[in-house]
Amino acid sequence: MRDLSCGEHRIYLELLVRRVDCQSCGKVKREKLAWLADNPFYTKRFAWLVGRRCRAATIKDVAKELHLDWDTVKELEKQYMREQLRRAGTPAPKVIGIDEISIGRGHTYRIVVSDLLRRRPIWFGGQDNSEQSLDLFFQEWGVKKTRGIYLAVMDMWKPFRSGTLKHVPEASILFDKFHVVSHLGDALDEVRKSEYARLTGKSRAFIKGQKYTLLSNRANLTLNGRRSLAKLLQANQRLNIAYLLKESFGQLWNYQSEAWARRFFENWKQALKWQRLKPYERFARMIDRHWEGIAAYCQPRNKVPLGFVEGFNNKIRVLQRRAYGLRDEEYLRLKILTCMLPQI
């Protein structure tokens, strides 16, 4: 069996494995060696080497580097990832994040549940993004481990909210602020499009190609981006008002009192009067309908790191692009569940 290489030389171990007669069942059995991988032609430490390489490279690149078959690399990496999960264990979560990912063309979804305090995904599964699929998480983890959940972070998808409250009714529901802000960004982009369609001639030149300049945080813009933004806001009064409303809405997440947060939002809605910003009015009505899940962020113990959710979603998209064309869903599940775990 192959072991770790020594410089440029590949090392193979040759040994005799004992076979014994089992007195209880009468069959001939082979002795188990704890340091061998599931594939008996490789040692475990070689499998761990393959797994560590696959965290940063594709299966094809690792197979070429180590002179291995593609399927062999994949199976060794799967054993490595299973060992990572075994060592990480399954501690009871207190704060969970629930999200959906698309795994194919059309509306093919799977649900990912994360432990936001430990900053790691803990479950991947289901057949879609329905309430029945989310039930599988609570059934698999059991009542003993899920009853301590006091906060669930999610988007505004109703099946996630109803499915969570069905199993942990005492838990608070918090809507992911990045998801809420993305709706506000869509509203701003609708205003930009309507202004571009309304104007003609040179007046359009300030708006054309400025979508991401408007949607980006001012602090993240380059010097040229800030100059373009200043010219655009100076040239178009309606976009200037929409941009200022978008920027001021972020103050909502700083309040530690629901009453003060509500007062701020009512004042923000008052600023919409006579502005003829229909997309913003629809956004305000949506916030009203989901206010309870947004106001939950005002409570001090609910100030969890929501940036992890967005960063984790980006990491999943990178994994999917790297595994383009891979049809093994179990492999994708292991990659997602171990992407935040330390290497072994």
Buried (B, 14 or more C-beta within 10 A) or exposed (E): BBBEEEEEEEEEEEEEEEEEEEEEEEEEEEEEEEEBBEBEEBBBEBBBBBBBBBBEBBBEEBBEEBEBEEEBBBBBBBBBBBBBBEEBEBEEBBBBBBBBBBBEEEEEBBBBBBBBBBEBBBBBBBEBBBBEBBBBBBEEBEEEBBBEBBBBBBBBBEBBBEBBBEBBEEBBBBBBBBBBBBBBBEBBBBBBEBBBEEBEEEEEEBBEEBBEBBBBEEEEBEEEBEEBBEEBBEBBEBBEBBBEBBEEBEEBBEBEEBEEBBEBBEEBBEBBEEBEBEBBBBBBEBBEEBBEBBBBBBBEEBEBEBEBBBBBBEBBEEBBEBBEEBEEEEBBBBBBBBBBBEEB
